[in-house]
């Protein structure tokens, strides 16, 4: 089966010209088929503020009302996405920027209101992997913005980690997929105060052991749980690493 690398990078990396340039050079040097998924939250917050729109967050998740939906659509689907596409074209990578609405790539349901009303936020229900795979096999590199649609004419703000995981899972029937999540650290750390204490490999039994010992805690637990779910769905491996390390293939390998 042909190999495909799907990389998710946070907004911070793609929002600064210098880090974006470095990322795109590293990304372009990865062999074989590839897909890039990006965030852009800091730019959305900054532009919303300039427009007099307040950003509301609950546990790191953005509340997306009608005004904020306009901002994230402009920023994620426009400014950030097209800057990445233009940068890749300059490196002779034939990139295509897509939201979930384009070619019906990714459809979501609006998140139901429970303790929190997140507004226009989508939970992914369907990925058109056949169409995405056909594009990729033509030598096109999809650049996915964190926006989906509900099939009824509404765009929905959708978590970029989720977009990456759902795209990777869906593409696993067409390719041998490696999913790479880029964070601030070089990987999952044995000691949070030592940036070089990267755990090179984690399977389920090691994960349970590290959680029991308190080595893995907080927000890293759901990230790794998501990684194992991706593997259960057919993804070959998940790598947690720093954006500057993607071409070196270093970091924590989850399998």
Buried (B, 14 or more C-beta within 10 A) or exposed (E): EEBBBBBBBBBBBBBEEEBBEBBBEBBBEBEEBBBBBBBBBBBBBBBBEEEEBEBEEEEEBBBBBEEBBBBBBBBBBBBBBBBBBEBBEEEEBEBBBBBBBBBEBBBBBBBEEEEEEBBBBBBBEBBBBEEBBEBBEEEBBBBBBBBBBBEEEBBBBBBBBBBBBBBBBBBBEBBBBBBBBBBEBBBBBBEBEEEEBBBEEBEEEBBEEBBEEEBBEEEBEEBBEBBBEBBEBBBBBBBBBBBBBBBEEBBBBBB
